[in-house]
Amino acid sequence: MRTARYADRWPGNYRAGMWMWLLHRISGVVLVLYGITHVIVISSARTWGPGTFDRVLERLGSPLFLALDVLLVWAVLFHAFNGIRCLLLDLGIGVRRHHKPLFWAMMAIAVALLVVNVVVWAPYILGKPLAE
């Protein structure tokens, strides 16, 4: 039986599978926190009135928050496609020789969708008003 040495736990020594496990957990926590924040913001219309809600929506339409939305889309895409990869591995698909190609294929699809999102949102992030 092999015991884990301290050097094995150093993040620089992690293999791709460990990074995917770790990033999957982090993206999951980020999405849960976003969901809670989203419910709080949406409920502000009822709690604090429509004027407050309008000010919150105006702030959320700023270029900074739109750029953060792109990061949110990346978290959703990464979590979704890594989850599909995990599901396929649990079903025995790609376990032996195709583990890394499966990962790269899923991440390539996620990046392609993210690029489409960035191209669509770039004018708004750079300052174009959302509603004209």
Secondary structure as the mmCIF struct_conf table of DSSP 4:
data_model
#
loop_
_struct_conf.conf_type_id
_struct_conf.id
_struct_conf.beg_label_comp_id
_struct_conf.beg_label_asym_id
_struct_conf.beg_label_seq_id
_struct_conf.end_label_comp_id
_struct_conf.end_label_asym_id
_struct_conf.end_label_seq_id
HELX_LH_PP_P HELX_LH_PP_P1 ARG A 2 ARG A 5
HELX_RH_3T_P HELX_RH_3T_P1 TYR A 6 ARG A 9
BEND BEND1 TRP A 10 TRP A 10
HELX_RH_3T_P HELX_RH_3T_P2 PRO A 11 ASN A 13
HELX_RH_AL_P HELX_RH_AL_P1 ALA A 16 TRP A 48
HELX_RH_AL_P HELX_RH_AL_P2 PRO A 50 LEU A 60
TURN_TY1_P TURN_TY1_P1 GLY A 61 GLY A 61
BEND BEND2 SER A 62 SER A 62
HELX_RH_AL_P HELX_RH_AL_P3 PRO A 63 ASP A 90
TURN_TY1_P TURN_TY1_P2 LEU A 91 GLY A 94
BEND BEND3 VAL A 95 ARG A 96
TURN_TY1_P TURN_TY1_P3 ARG A 97 HIS A 98
HELX_RH_AL_P HELX_RH_AL_P4 HIS A 99 ILE A 125
TURN_TY1_P TURN_TY1_P4 LEU A 126 GLY A 127
BEND BEND4 LEU A 130 LEU A 130
#
